[in-house]
Amino acid sequence: MSSIERTAKAWSGLGENYASSTPHKSGPSLPKLIALARPQKDDICLDVGTGTGHTAAALAPFVKEIYGLDPSEGMRLAAEQTYGSIENLSFVDGSSEATGFPDNHFDIVTARHTLHHHPSMSRTLLELHRILKPGGRLIIVDEVTPNQEVDDWYHELELTRDPTHFRAYYLYEWQSFIRDADLSWIVGDSETRYTLDCESWIKRMNPRPEQAEAVRHLFKTAPDAAKKTFAIAYENGEAVSFSMPMAVILATKP
Ligand SMILES: C[S@@+](CC[C@H](N)C(=O)[O-])C[C@H]1O[C@@H](n2cnc3c(N)ncnc32)[C@H](O)[C@@H]1O
């Protein structure tokens, strides 16, 4: 089984959880993404790693045509059930490394809360460069690693909760990826923060009981730097919420 098939399979049972997830439906990055995209009524758009389609559905009213691309059948099914009635929105099978769309096709490509699962950022960004029209906009929203002190703890936490997690990058790594793909970095920061309820965040991935317990343990025993960076809040010794920094980036194809 290829890594993309494994990822697609792992996500297939999570459609309901993500269709109803408040941070995905209406998290604070969504209005920022739409503002940066500057959608126009004639625009043709693609949302990669669309999951249950929240980002694609939010952009749909402003553009001519939008596709939500995802390799996971279960996620696409949940997307259809939630947003299937939106006429200019279609959900399609594919991965960010091989979208199947022609060269120079899209005015806007978005990738929100997905790229930290994708194993090859260089292949992904070259593919997104290929399908964007010259002048086209790429908007990326993704969790970032905030500093080196918390790097090991943070990635252990993510991988324990979600074995399909690959890597959350530093903002400076995003700048290199964008430059190496011949895209122009227009603006990007990691100021946007999501305050997440720990139990909902853990349960969204349908973890096995021992896996969920291991994540709780990591929160409980977090080093001081992680407690501070992620503003982990505790009640009776159990972590109840934390704050996740997100990169919001606009790049264009010259
Ligand atoms: C958290 S969900 C996406 C959330 C969605 N973008 C939103 O705004 O609500 C992550 C999605 O990334 C997809 N994914 C993982 N690896 C991928 C890849 N290489 N190419 C495209 N999608 C991928 C998964 O199938 C999953 O549906």
Ligand as a Chemical Component Dictionary entry (heavy atoms), coordinates in Angstrom:
data_LIG
# 
_chem_comp.id                   LIG 
_chem_comp.type                 NON-POLYMER 
_chem_comp.pdbx_formal_charge   0 
_chem_comp.three_letter_code    LIG 
# 
loop_
_chem_comp_atom.comp_id 
_chem_comp_atom.atom_id 
_chem_comp_atom.alt_atom_id 
_chem_comp_atom.type_symbol 
_chem_comp_atom.charge 
_chem_comp_atom.model_Cartn_x 
_chem_comp_atom.model_Cartn_y 
_chem_comp_atom.model_Cartn_z 
_chem_comp_atom.pdbx_ordinal 
LIG C1  C1  C 0  -7.866  17.968 8.644  1  
LIG S1  S1  S 1  -8.426  17.364 7.126  2  
LIG C2  C2  C 0  -8.612  18.787 6.120  3  
LIG C3  C3  C 0  -9.461  19.876 6.623  4  
LIG C4  C4  C 0  -9.999  20.804 5.558  5  
LIG N1  N1  N 0  -9.008  21.312 4.657  6  
LIG C5  C5  C 0  -10.767 21.967 6.191  7  
LIG O1  O1  O 0  -10.434 23.147 5.970  8  
LIG O2  O2  O -1 -11.730 21.669 6.936  9  
LIG C6  C6  C 0  -6.930  16.733 6.368  10 
LIG C7  C7  C 0  -7.187  16.103 4.996  11 
LIG O3  O3  O 0  -5.947  16.013 4.299  12 
LIG C8  C8  C 0  -6.088  14.919 3.410  13 
LIG N2  N2  N 0  -4.754  14.539 2.912  14 
LIG C9  C9  C 0  -3.765  13.904 3.569  15 
LIG N3  N3  N 0  -2.708  13.730 2.766  16 
LIG C10 C10 C 0  -3.035  14.295 1.568  17 
LIG C11 C11 C 0  -2.348  14.466 0.312  18 
LIG N4  N4  N 0  -1.104  14.027 0.145  19 
LIG N5  N5  N 0  -3.003  15.108 -0.684 20 
LIG C12 C12 C 0  -4.252  15.588 -0.512 21 
LIG N6  N6  N 0  -4.940  15.456 0.643  22 
LIG C13 C13 C 0  -4.351  14.816 1.655  23 
LIG C14 C14 C 0  -6.755  13.849 4.269  24 
LIG O4  O4  O 0  -7.357  12.843 3.477  25 
LIG C15 C15 C 0  -7.752  14.677 5.060  26 
LIG O5  O5  O 0  -9.021  14.662 4.486  27 
# 
loop_
_chem_comp_bond.comp_id 
_chem_comp_bond.atom_id_1 
_chem_comp_bond.atom_id_2 
_chem_comp_bond.value_order 
_chem_comp_bond.pdbx_ordinal 
LIG C1  S1  SING 1  
LIG S1  C2  SING 2  
LIG S1  C6  SING 3  
LIG C2  C3  SING 4  
LIG C3  C4  SING 5  
LIG C4  N1  SING 6  
LIG C4  C5  SING 7  
LIG C5  O1  DOUB 8  
LIG C5  O2  SING 9  
LIG C6  C7  SING 10 
LIG C7  O3  SING 11 
LIG C7  C15 SING 12 
LIG O3  C8  SING 13 
LIG C8  N2  SING 14 
LIG C8  C14 SING 15 
LIG N2  C9  SING 16 
LIG N2  C13 SING 17 
LIG C9  N3  DOUB 18 
LIG N3  C10 SING 19 
LIG C10 C11 SING 20 
LIG C10 C13 DOUB 21 
LIG C11 N4  SING 22 
LIG C11 N5  DOUB 23 
LIG N5  C12 SING 24 
LIG C12 N6  DOUB 25 
LIG N6  C13 SING 26 
LIG C14 O4  SING 27 
LIG C14 C15 SING 28 
LIG C15 O5  SING 29 
# 
